[in-house]
Amino acid sequence: MRRSAGMALVVALIGLATGAVALAADYPTKPIQVFVPAGAGGSTDLLARAVSTVAARHIPQPLVNVIKAGGGGIPGRVDTVRARPDGYTLMIGYGSGEDMVVPHQRQLPYNVFTDFETICRMSVHSITVAVPTSSPHQTLADLVKAAKVRGESTASVSIKGASVDLTFLLFGKAAGIKVTTIAGLGGADAITKLLGGHVDFGGGHPSEVLPHVKAGRLRVLAVAFEQRDPSIPDVPTFREQGYDVVTAGSVKGFGAPKGTPKEILAYLEKKFKDIADDPEFHKIMKDIGQPVMYMPANEYKVWFKQEYDRYGELIKTLGVETK
């Protein structure tokens, strides 16, 4: 009797393993939806479009981008973790400020580490400070001088508490000025506020500002990377101008609902690596001002946690209010 039960268990386990292999072998058999928890036209949306365009050469089913704007990126993440973990719902933007920064500030209806599966990192976007070309400010020093005369400086951001917001607040602390940030509905909306003259400065990621720089509407004053951003090499860093402001920027990775089969995760990781190596993808990314910075899941998990902890310390240093 015991032997029969043991054999039944072995057969069941073999069946499960065989089923998982078959699932991975057949996958994908239908379009894969990719949740984009950000506004249309922002850096995350632009990256999603670039990936889905090149994916047609590497994945036999299309990647269908679904915009989930609003709510600080939280609703899109909630929809992701609640989705069926079958490999047909992914999220782009996993690891951005909404995942590295916001959890330190408020209670969320999910855990960024235990409710998601990590697939890979695709890009890291620097954070810029930009002003309209009609602005008299040519350098950060000009901006700081004006802020000290007025008593404060206003800045447009996509989301309160995210990486751009913290970078601007860190700039204020480093420069000894008060910076008041005003949130919008995403990166594109923040740029619209900046172009409309509703704030003193703004910026965000190169992919969001470069089209306006090329059109002669914006001027970029600084980037918050350790070194100059290759997409805008003529723009000096904050440190080059005497302000100790360095942040990781906005990290763009792929995540999936917890419980997505490992075989499918491995398949997607490989395919996204193929996309990241594709010359067409590099061309598109250069055109939109985003560097290709692919990282596999095992490395990305470690790096993600390190940056998450670093942002936690930065929030304490800035005295940012938490809920």
NORPECOR-V884719 format. One record per helix or strand of 3 or more residues. SS is the DSSP state (@ for helix, = for strand). FROM is the first residue (numbers start at 1). TO is the last residue. Records with the same first field share a line. If there is no record, write none. Layout:
# NORPECOR-V884719
SS=FROM-TO ; FROM-TO
This chain:
# NORPECOR-V884719
@=2-26 ; 43-55 ; 71-82 ; 97-100 ; 102-104 ; 140-150 ; 163-175 ; 187-195 ; 206-214 ; 230-232 ; 239-241 ; 262-277 ; 279-288 ; 297-318
==32-36 ; 63-67 ; 89-94 ; 116-125 ; 128-132 ; 153-157 ; 179-183 ; 201-204 ; 218-223 ; 250-257
